[in-house]
């Protein structure tokens, strides 16, 4: 059976992202910075060949896709979660007006956000869209420009992380790349949340670092020879992964440190961190790549996977 590769991209920054407002299926346009991000993404992907480019029909995703300079097919199946009455509200406004809904969501209950969709409904929709795309584009390389909530939900479902609270995956950055490889029943996450065309460390990771969390980058290959400006670098060792990460966070609060090992050991460590019961596997990192992990009081989350330094 031929191998199919699907590359997902979160849209560039929108005006609602800038304002800190909830956006689901509303149609906020790209910000000025978002247009620059989309151009940077275009340069990043300029040398890659895709047989098909698909985008959510919402403006922020479709305009990000068009910035790549290729024919784009728009498909509403790849829209973001419908957040209903939360659309356009700030987090503070949602907390004040929808206290019971917020509390139920934090408990992991299947609430329709703002009366729109539940996360479980988004999961079903995203997996159905993926299966249709795989059947149509078997053996091809496809690019899908979609939304952070959808791509995160889909990746978590493929990794077997449904029901985990908090989810041990970082939120996707604007224009971040997530790459999946399908070979029959074998599903591999080759890349997750790679926005290094914008900055060495993603914005979600940077915010946690600035807030006092520790970032531990799992490093392999050529990157281990020059790990960059880290506070400290250690060999990964044979410790239990969660205990090792916690110990480093206690030793280096609010710092960015590194753990060095070979690719197979890093893949096993990240899989252990996710604690996944089955599903897709994390592809062994390419030479010279890293996997940053955010360690905070809430636990540890894999912020990105197999990104270049």
DRENVEX-546870 format. One line per field, with one value per residue: y, z, x of N, C-alpha, C in turn. Coordinates in steps of 0.001 Angstrom, whole numbers, plus 500000, padded with zeros to 6 digits. Layout:
N
nnorth <- Y	... .
nup <- Z	... .
neast <- X	... .
canorth <- Y	... .
caup <- Z	... .
caeast <- X	... .
cnorth <- Y	... .
cup <- Z	... .
ceast <- X	... .
//
This chain:
309
nnorth <- 498804	502207	504934	507638	511076	513617	516978	519201	522563	525209	528146	531511	534344	535906	538752	538414	536698	538518	540270	538638	537146	534696	532520	530693	529461	531910	534682	536100	538145	537819	539300	542093	541177	538485	538167	538497	536263	534225	534618	533932	531245	530386	530701	528808	526405	526394	524728	522292	519678	519334	517348	518135	520906	521868	523852	525087	526775	529187	532601	533244	530872	530175	532412	532183	529816	530630	532355	530752	530478	528566	526493	526320	524354	524824	523748	523235	521283	521288	523300	525271	524406	524969	527571	528759	530906	531957	533143	535738	536767	537741	535835	536493	537544	535260	533588	534989	535085	532483	530630	528072	526403	526620	525464	522858	522031	522062	519908	517926	517232	516471	519080	521304	523838	527083	526473	525564	523344	520275	519180	516486	516125	517639	516035	513713	514828	515759	513372	512026	513736	513400	510664	510689	512288	510763	508501	509640	510725	508791	507677	510136	513450	515749	518978	520566	523378	524508	524784	525568	524234	522111	520669	519976	518416	516338	515217	514376	512468	510533	509714	508389	509737	510510	511854	512502	514670	517190	517706	516172	517576	520388	523540	524549	526725	529739	529185	526810	523647	520366	517057	514094	510603	507988	504584	502075	500535	501662	504527	507491	510126	512492	515125	517702	520702	522595	525598	526876	528462	530940	531542	530376	529122	528203	530284	529470	527857	529740	531559	530026	529587	532199	532547	531112	528343	525372	524587	521709	520539	517767	516356	515337	513805	515887	518285	517930	518389	521106	522568	525090	528212	527183	526783	524611	521363	517923	514352	512016	509594	506783	507196	507215	508804	510893	511452	512307	514665	516202	516489	518045	520351	521206	521775	523699	526044	527916	527980	527119	524044	521182	517726	515079	512474	509433	509114	507022	506624	509090	509137	507047	508110	510389	509136	507762	509931	510919	508810	507141	504870	503536	503564	506070	506325	508073	509340	508447	510889	513063	513622	515988	517234	518446	518100	519960	520077	521240	521853	522244	523304	522116	519799	517856	518650	517795	520052	520388	518384	516818	519036	521396	522701 .
nup <- 500000	499120	500635	502413	502998	505130	505737	508220	508886	511145	510888	510184	512410	513549	513688	515916	517443	518200	519788	521845	521824	521794	519062	516825	514518	513479	511337	511491	510085	508905	510845	510471	511243	511019	508240	507561	508865	507367	504940	505695	506244	503656	502461	503929	503072	500389	498829	498840	497508	496896	496261	496570	497953	500637	502390	505319	504946	506213	506493	507706	507538	504808	503585	504633	503372	500677	500585	500102	497447	495723	494046	495814	497532	499087	502063	504229	506151	507566	509421	512467	515917	516715	518649	519459	521445	522641	520795	519824	522374	525214	527306	529986	529858	529086	531309	533213	532229	531581	533705	534750	532488	531909	534221	533981	531633	532490	534161	532341	531119	528546	527161	525062	523651	524410	523438	520915	519458	521004	522318	521839	519675	517774	517505	516295	513871	512792	512512	510667	508436	507960	507231	504849	503289	503225	501779	499349	498566	498474	498742	498158	498698	500861	501783	504456	505557	508508	511750	515160	517334	516015	514773	517000	518448	516618	516381	519034	519231	517366	518623	520761	523076	524108	526476	528383	530987	532442	528892	527551	525516	523849	522966	519599	517706	515744	512270	512655	511841	511453	510877	509426	508790	506863	506538	505477	508197	509916	511654	511875	513743	512496	512762	515084	515786	514717	514427	513713	511637	512345	514901	517192	519458	520143	520539	522474	524140	524914	526404	528641	529664	530336	532330	534433	534201	533519	530657	529017	526650	524618	523001	520030	517749	515359	516591	519221	519316	519228	521202	521643	523349	526216	529672	530962	530102	529998	530038	528974	530406	532491	534068	535249	533024	533792	536425	536026	534517	536364	538371	537050	536614	539232	539853	537996	537892	535796	533658	530550	529641	528548	527497	526410	524031	522007	519005	519173	521921	522743	521451	522794	525372	525057	524290	526642	528307	527242	527878	526396	525466	523060	519425	517114	516483	517671	515335	514910	515791	513334	512241	514222	515531	517871	520827	522613	525995	528190	531568	534309	537241	536656	535397	532847	529414	526029	523998	521355	518525	517036	515796	514055	515225 .
neast <- 500852	500604	502448	501068	501401	500503	500515	499823	498911	498621	496638	497872	498480	495508	493232	491634	493220	495196	493705	493012	490641	488024	487807	486006	484169	483767	484757	487293	489862	493317	495926	498236	500759	500193	500004	502672	503719	502532	503815	506422	506037	505463	507979	509359	508199	508700	510367	509113	507061	503658	500861	498289	496591	494731	492344	490696	487577	487382	488409	490932	492383	492213	493440	496008	496797	496686	498816	500944	501214	500043	497577	494504	492192	489130	487552	484957	484920	487246	487099	487443	486631	483238	482381	480075	478160	480379	481951	484081	484347	486372	488664	488205	485615	484190	484659	483218	480576	479870	480186	479437	479645	482392	483514	482514	483770	486416	486334	486257	483891	481425	480748	478961	480606	479814	477329	477781	479808	480942	484135	484393	482676	484017	486302	485206	484335	486788	488293	486676	486905	489628	489746	488273	489937	492304	491410	490907	493344	495357	498671	499754	501217	499985	498835	497284	495667	494565	493164	494122	492781	491487	493631	495188	493315	492887	495475	495910	493876	494754	497081	496064	495230	492810	490575	492475	493421	495302	495841	498700	500077	501415	499845	499149	501239	500843	500949	502318	503774	502591	503227	502084	502396	501158	501013	499461	497969	499700	500503	502267	503573	505422	506322	505550	503971	505876	507218	509536	510326	509569	510584	513161	512072	508763	505795	503889	505447	507377	505816	505146	507689	508446	506624	507625	507842	509795	511691	512532	514577	514675	517322	518955	521327	523011	522369	523040	525732	526027	524188	523166	522212	521682	520735	521850	523144	522483	523198	520681	520254	519141	516957	513541	511343	509430	510186	512805	512440	510970	512877	514802	513318	512975	515600	516305	514414	512280	514055	515750	516776	518764	518472	520386	520476	520335	518288	516306	516087	515160	512669	511386	511344	509711	507334	506780	506336	503947	502343	500699	498100	498059	497796	498914	502455	505360	507521	510919	513300	514764	518179	519888	517746	515193	513091	511120	510012	507579	507661	505731	503840	501440	502121	503803	504268	504492	505815	506597	507603	510348	511729	513832	516990 .
canorth <- 500000	503400	505796	508958	512043	514782	518041	520159	523871	526132	529447	532610	535141	536671	539925	537920	536244	539710	540847	537663	536787	533354	532437	529350	529507	533289	534871	537155	538099	537830	540570	542443	540211	537207	538130	538270	534870	533392	534740	533139	529849	530137	530509	527544	525266	526665	523628	521047	519378	518787	516987	518779	521850	522062	524775	525483	527883	530435	533535	533199	529677	530249	533406	531596	528866	531351	532988	529775	530616	527333	526343	525919	523881	525178	522692	523618	520183	521566	524465	525199	524137	525979	527979	529317	532236	532447	533786	537146	537177	537503	534768	537036	537632	533897	533123	535699	534825	531054	530009	526642	525713	526573	524481	521527	521718	521763	518560	516984	516839	516711	520294	522039	525130	528194	525937	525151	521956	519761	518696	515130	516271	518066	514849	512880	515545	515794	512027	511727	514495	512756	509418	511037	512789	509630	507668	510391	511112	507692	507713	511496	514397	516716	520052	521034	524554	524428	525569	524970	523283	520912	519883	519415	517359	515220	514582	513679	511276	509536	509228	507655	510550	510971	511803	512937	516029	518042	517044	516309	518154	521834	524154	524860	528116	530171	528631	525626	522484	519030	516162	512722	509630	506849	503425	501077	500805	502313	505987	508047	511579	512824	516471	518332	522097	523174	526975	527421	529477	532226	531751	529096	528535	528611	531268	528790	527462	530963	532116	529218	529843	533519	532424	530371	526917	524936	523920	520699	520102	516476	516712	514216	514008	517005	519359	517687	518913	522547	522688	526469	528918	526583	526982	523420	520210	516682	513119	511601	508598	505701	507510	507260	510126	511919	511821	513061	515997	516917	516835	519159	521544	521657	522291	524854	526664	529043	527960	526217	523107	520135	516331	514555	511012	509077	509314	505993	506855	510273	508745	506251	509007	511206	508262	507532	511172	510998	507739	506788	503449	502949	504508	506506	506383	509218	508965	508691	512208	513197	514124	517400	517775	518543	517991	520693	519671	522257	521244	523244	522697	521322	518561	517993	518585	517812	521293	520199	517118	516676	520346	521693	523765 .
caup <- 500000	499055	501816	502291	503967	505258	506535	508721	509297	511752	510214	510734	513441	513144	514513	517190	518216	518769	520797	522901	521779	521326	517678	516370	513104	513028	510190	511705	509084	509386	511257	509671	511618	510455	506817	507538	509243	506225	503957	506205	506009	502229	502205	504560	502304	498958	498143	498998	496490	497408	495200	496850	499080	501106	503520	505868	504159	506967	505868	508276	507031	503348	503217	504935	502300	499421	500649	499662	496002	495054	494001	497111	497595	500388	502547	505546	507104	508346	510269	513895	516814	516795	520054	519733	522047	523099	519674	519958	523764	525844	528311	531196	529624	529111	532696	533969	531720	531399	534806	534860	531326	532080	535269	533435	530682	533258	534701	531234	530710	527115	527021	523799	524009	524018	522713	519564	519392	522076	521817	521317	518340	516885	517257	515302	512592	512276	512076	509439	507359	507675	506492	503473	502598	502983	500714	498092	498223	498836	498089	497792	499731	500951	502772	504955	506420	509352	512973	516266	518079	515215	514577	518308	518748	515709	516756	520299	518969	516694	519609	521811	524286	524432	527876	529284	531502	531255	527722	527590	524265	523823	521979	518370	517391	514410	511116	513031	510959	512043	509709	509694	507734	506918	505762	505891	509539	510692	511643	512517	513886	512152	513269	515763	516255	514281	513918	513790	510596	512978	516049	517652	520432	519865	521453	523613	525010	525454	527441	529851	530184	530974	533515	535487	533915	532976	529358	528854	525262	524330	521873	519450	516485	515205	517522	520500	519228	519496	521656	521728	524637	527265	531017	531284	529246	530694	529330	529357	531464	532560	535052	534782	532383	534550	537583	535524	534144	537580	539064	536337	536873	540585	539876	537101	537685	534873	532738	529401	529744	527544	527767	525165	523850	520601	518573	519681	523353	522870	521058	523885	526497	524745	524338	528045	528832	526826	528539	525486	525470	521724	518353	516324	517181	517383	514452	515462	515330	512312	512774	514559	515914	519301	521254	523876	526941	529198	532879	535223	538354	536101	534834	531703	528116	524858	523305	519921	518264	515845	515156	513912	516055 .
caeast <- 500000	501456	502511	500449	501913	499633	501112	498843	499431	497667	496610	498668	497805	494326	492962	491099	494378	495832	492825	492755	489225	487697	487361	485702	483820	483700	485651	488287	490924	494691	496516	499416	501794	499794	500382	504127	503928	502153	504899	507540	505657	505641	509416	509751	507686	508885	511018	508368	506054	502408	499921	497009	496563	493356	492259	489409	487026	487429	489354	492287	493060	492295	494438	497317	497096	496923	500131	501936	501345	499647	496124	493967	490812	488563	486658	484472	485126	488459	486877	487711	485514	482189	482305	478762	478023	481678	482632	484388	484500	487663	488628	487588	484167	483651	484684	482185	479222	479605	480926	479117	480225	483852	483797	482229	484839	487624	486156	486300	482549	481198	479953	479011	481197	478954	476180	478173	480260	481791	485425	484173	482091	485102	487130	484514	484361	488155	488684	485934	487534	490906	489522	487881	491118	493210	490845	490988	494720	496252	499971	500120	501643	498897	498962	495997	495768	493377	493080	494838	491967	491239	494854	495535	492350	493136	496745	495691	493069	495591	498048	495378	495243	491461	490188	493539	493332	495446	496401	500165	500575	501334	498962	499870	501545	500422	501682	503094	503671	502448	503326	501676	502723	500247	501455	498490	497459	500749	500409	503452	503675	506806	506603	504424	504071	507149	507116	510894	510508	509267	511474	513711	511145	507402	505209	503264	506553	507979	504941	505298	509027	508388	505784	508313	507978	511078	511626	513578	514641	515282	518187	519691	522023	523936	522022	523707	527086	525935	522797	522712	522344	520873	521271	522636	522873	522789	522817	519337	520361	518154	515919	512162	511263	508703	510999	513961	511968	510617	514116	515416	512503	513281	516967	516426	513097	512234	515199	515700	517886	518741	518805	520948	520456	520108	516908	515400	515875	514310	511312	510827	511105	508539	506162	506503	505781	502552	501613	499617	497777	498142	497575	500062	503740	506205	508609	512256	513749	515799	519445	519970	516449	514907	511699	510989	508973	507299	507413	505175	503101	500345	502644	504712	503597	505364	505468	506836	508295	511179	511923	515274	517579 .
cnorth <- 501247	504255	507156	509865	513267	515772	519029	521441	524640	527470	530452	533427	535940	537886	539516	537337	537428	540255	539887	537241	535362	533427	530968	529385	530913	533552	536045	537025	538009	539237	540897	541485	538833	537080	537907	536823	533937	533442	533916	531649	529482	529912	529176	526347	525381	525482	522313	520909	518763	518503	517710	519708	522135	523033	524833	526678	529198	531289	533374	531984	529765	531258	532941	530645	529576	532009	532042	529779	529362	527280	525759	525500	524178	524154	523017	522511	520446	522815	524177	524766	525285	526345	528748	530724	532779	533256	535287	537632	536948	536366	535241	537129	536261	533375	533738	535278	533341	530231	528504	525848	525554	525514	523065	521103	521351	520384	517495	516516	517221	517884	520858	523477	526266	527753	525487	523670	521568	519329	517283	515181	516743	516884	513978	513528	515523	514428	511627	512462	513876	511487	509692	511493	511655	508758	508335	510579	510030	507768	509094	512269	515550	517745	520522	522220	524658	525295	524810	523926	521996	520054	519248	518248	516129	514484	513795	512407	510178	508927	508435	508398	511038	510822	512235	514392	516198	517272	517252	516735	519662	522329	524579	526361	528455	529726	527421	524446	521217	518043	514718	511837	508396	505751	502254	501458	501515	503826	506546	509567	511937	514157	516972	519749	522735	524551	527642	528370	530871	532547	530403	528366	529078	529543	530606	528396	528682	531573	531342	529446	531181	533486	531577	528890	526623	524276	522990	520220	518761	516625	515475	514655	515211	518139	519178	518234	520413	522853	524109	527018	528380	526800	525822	522312	518955	515488	512653	510575	507599	505958	507401	508670	511206	512399	512664	514493	516828	517372	518018	520453	522095	522299	523576	525501	527866	529105	526989	525345	522009	518767	515702	513040	510725	509151	508305	506220	508066	509940	507953	507125	509850	510372	507957	508745	511282	509931	507194	505278	502775	504009	504852	506490	507664	508746	509328	510011	512141	513743	515609	518027	517709	518383	518705	520218	520794	521551	522343	522531	521801	519980	518849	517826	518655	519010	521152	518903	517210	517992	520634	522753	524686 .
cup <- 500000	500311	501503	503376	503961	506219	506920	509147	509983	511025	510896	511710	512860	514053	515861	518059	518926	519932	521955	522979	521263	519862	517320	514880	512654	512031	510368	510679	509724	509826	510317	509977	511046	508982	506669	507899	508076	505140	504389	506027	504544	501869	502774	503685	500807	498201	498209	497932	497167	496229	495355	498040	499402	502273	504034	505068	504923	506499	506390	507793	505519	502904	503554	503820	500989	499402	500209	498142	495224	494972	495318	496961	498988	500795	503986	506583	508021	509200	511722	514649	516779	518269	520376	520288	522614	522025	519937	521379	524239	526854	529587	531039	529652	530541	533502	533533	531672	532460	534866	533703	531481	533109	534746	532441	531408	533908	533607	530765	529248	526847	525616	524118	523492	523288	521301	519497	520678	521466	521265	519917	517342	516527	516179	513927	511968	511773	510798	508244	506969	506865	505054	502670	502281	501837	499353	497620	498589	498033	497722	498987	499715	502026	503147	505880	507197	510600	514146	517018	517319	515094	515890	518652	517893	516097	518052	520101	518325	517658	520741	523121	524693	525925	528843	529697	532572	530114	527690	526266	524334	522770	520759	518190	516001	513365	511475	512125	511803	510886	510120	508493	507932	505978	506170	507242	510420	510528	512456	512565	513666	512747	513979	516168	515944	513660	513939	512641	511141	514118	516518	518633	520148	520916	522665	524631	525679	526566	528747	530494	530930	532258	534624	535283	533428	531632	529250	527415	525164	523012	521358	518196	516501	516177	518863	520500	519507	519937	521807	523143	525707	528629	531439	530321	529978	529763	529839	530486	531440	533568	534422	534260	533214	535749	537161	535181	535383	538329	538388	536564	538267	540652	539075	536872	536746	533884	531591	529444	528704	528117	526447	525155	522367	520293	519136	521150	523580	522512	522174	525087	526266	524787	525779	528715	528487	527509	527686	525487	524103	520671	517626	517164	516798	516518	515055	514922	514257	512956	513059	515011	517418	519550	522599	524700	527965	530496	533835	536372	537848	535551	533695	530409	527010	523998	521794	519755	516953	515079	515057	514895	515140 .
ceast <- 500889	501353	501875	501021	501003	500277	500022	499551	498316	497766	497537	497817	496635	494152	492372	492206	495034	495019	492547	491307	489039	487261	487167	485440	483448	484827	486607	489415	492305	495087	497679	500569	501473	500159	501891	504454	503608	503225	506112	507270	505846	507094	509887	509363	507954	509488	510271	507291	504837	501486	498593	497179	495101	493388	490833	488898	487004	488601	490772	493076	493250	493346	495852	497725	497421	498296	501243	502102	500992	498124	495611	492510	490269	487504	486250	484638	486305	488339	487243	486456	484520	482010	481035	478801	479323	482402	482818	484576	485934	487522	487936	486073	483512	483594	483544	480780	478864	480346	480689	479716	481731	484224	483576	483311	486128	487549	486175	484938	482307	480270	480083	479425	480320	477698	476503	478507	480970	483117	485291	483577	483132	485990	486506	484579	485752	488603	487953	486531	488869	490720	489099	489094	492087	492705	491006	492421	495730	497554	500455	500668	500639	499221	497566	496240	494460	493565	493694	494037	491739	492496	495305	494617	492603	494412	496590	494885	493908	496609	497400	495298	493864	491177	491263	493321	494408	496089	497910	500781	500415	500353	499774	500065	501028	501433	502538	502755	503556	502355	503040	501982	501847	500745	500575	497908	498486	500647	501568	503345	505131	507238	505356	504810	505430	506903	508479	511207	510182	510221	511994	512806	509753	506829	504568	504336	507169	507136	505072	506668	509053	507571	506387	508417	509397	510836	512823	513543	515361	516024	518904	520437	522934	523640	522715	525131	527138	524511	522298	522776	521395	521540	522161	522233	523340	522548	521462	519359	519222	517058	514530	511896	510582	509521	512199	513558	511632	511862	514810	514636	512781	514672	517102	515058	513188	513365	514931	516952	517732	519053	519225	520894	520333	518610	515931	515077	514979	512863	510641	510490	509851	507264	505775	505895	504299	501704	500491	499363	497887	497946	498849	501328	504457	507366	509946	512797	514827	517073	519377	518686	516221	513404	511562	509793	508809	506926	506974	504475	501974	500817	503597	503934	504635	504972	505606	507619	509071	511309	513420	515726	518366 .
//
